[in-house]
Amino acid sequence: MVSAYVLILTQVGQAARVAEELATLDGVESAEDVTGPYDVIARVTAATVDELGRLVVARIQQVEGVDRTLTCPVVSL
């Protein structure tokens, strides 16, 4: 299993709606609107790195109001 945090920049005034919609997607464990340089942070999981990429590109980035994403995979040190 691959886990990651996806930092999301949204259009002005869209953070709460984007977080709500993301939370309904398969593979998204949580999505919360936050303050700071990003507007939403989502915790996601996928079976493989390829599936993680498809989740971000084909599902998360397609949500209306999402402008940009930054995917931060979780590592075990």
ZADREN-560425 format. One record per residue (C-alpha): residue number from 1; residue in three letters; chain; x, y, z. Coordinates in Angstrom, 2 decimals. Last residue first. Example, Ala and Ser with C-alpha at 12.3 -4.5 7.8 and 13.67 -1.06 7.14 Angstrom:
// ZADREN-560425
resi|resn|chain|px|py|pz
2|SER|A|13.67|-1.06|7.14
1|ALA|A|12.30|-4.50|7.80
***
This chain:
// ZADREN-560425
resi|resn|chain|px|py|pz
77|LEU|A|12.65|5.72|7.64
76|SER|A|9.15|4.78|6.45
75|VAL|A|8.02|7.00|3.60
74|VAL|A|4.73|8.84|2.95
73|PRO|A|4.38|10.17|-0.58
72|CYS|A|3.99|13.97|-0.94
71|THR|A|1.85|14.90|-3.94
70|LEU|A|1.64|18.60|-4.87
69|THR|A|-1.56|19.72|-6.55
68|ARG|A|-2.68|22.74|-8.58
67|ASP|A|-5.85|24.58|-9.59
66|VAL|A|-8.65|22.46|-8.10
65|GLY|A|-12.00|24.28|-8.38
64|GLU|A|-13.82|21.55|-10.30
63|VAL|A|-12.44|18.15|-9.38
62|GLN|A|-10.36|16.83|-12.29
61|GLN|A|-7.06|17.16|-10.41
60|ILE|A|-8.32|14.73|-7.77
59|ARG|A|-9.63|12.02|-10.12
58|ALA|A|-7.49|11.40|-13.19
57|VAL|A|-4.22|13.02|-12.10
56|VAL|A|-4.20|12.28|-8.37
55|LEU|A|-5.87|8.87|-8.46
54|ARG|A|-3.89|7.86|-11.56
53|GLY|A|-0.62|8.74|-9.84
52|LEU|A|-1.57|6.74|-6.77
51|GLU|A|-2.49|3.81|-9.01
50|ASP|A|0.99|3.98|-10.55
49|VAL|A|2.60|4.17|-7.09
48|THR|A|0.76|0.99|-6.15
47|ALA|A|-2.17|-0.19|-4.01
46|ALA|A|-3.45|3.30|-3.32
45|THR|A|-3.90|5.53|-0.29
44|VAL|A|-4.76|9.21|0.11
43|ARG|A|-4.56|11.86|2.82
42|ALA|A|-5.90|15.15|1.43
41|ILE|A|-4.75|18.66|2.33
40|VAL|A|-6.82|21.61|1.13
39|ASP|A|-6.07|25.33|0.70
38|TYR|A|-2.31|25.42|0.28
37|PRO|A|0.06|28.29|1.17
36|GLY|A|-1.43|28.59|4.65
35|THR|A|-4.86|27.82|6.06
34|VAL|A|-6.51|24.41|5.89
33|ASP|A|-9.44|22.66|4.23
32|GLU|A|-9.57|18.98|5.06
31|ALA|A|-9.64|15.84|2.98
30|SER|A|-9.53|12.37|4.50
29|GLU|A|-8.95|8.76|3.44
28|VAL|A|-9.13|9.50|-0.29
27|GLY|A|-8.75|6.20|-2.14
26|ASP|A|-12.32|6.14|-3.41
25|LEU|A|-13.58|9.72|-3.74
24|THR|A|-16.17|11.12|-1.31
23|ALA|A|-13.66|13.15|0.74
22|LEU|A|-12.59|14.92|-2.46
21|GLU|A|-16.05|16.46|-2.85
20|GLU|A|-16.11|17.85|0.67
19|ALA|A|-12.55|19.19|0.40
18|VAL|A|-13.37|20.89|-2.93
17|ARG|A|-16.48|22.54|-1.45
16|ALA|A|-14.56|23.85|1.56
15|ALA|A|-11.63|25.13|-0.53
14|GLN|A|-13.63|26.85|-3.31
13|GLY|A|-13.60|30.50|-2.21
12|VAL|A|-10.66|31.47|-4.41
11|GLN|A|-9.67|28.66|-6.78
10|THR|A|-7.94|25.77|-5.12
9|LEU|A|-4.36|24.84|-4.24
8|ILE|A|-4.07|21.25|-3.09
7|LEU|A|-1.47|19.46|-1.01
6|VAL|A|-1.81|15.70|-1.52
5|TYR|A|-0.55|13.63|1.39
4|ALA|A|0.54|10.16|0.43
3|SER|A|0.06|6.50|1.21
2|VAL|A|1.21|3.51|-0.85
1|MET|A|0.00|0.00|0.00
***
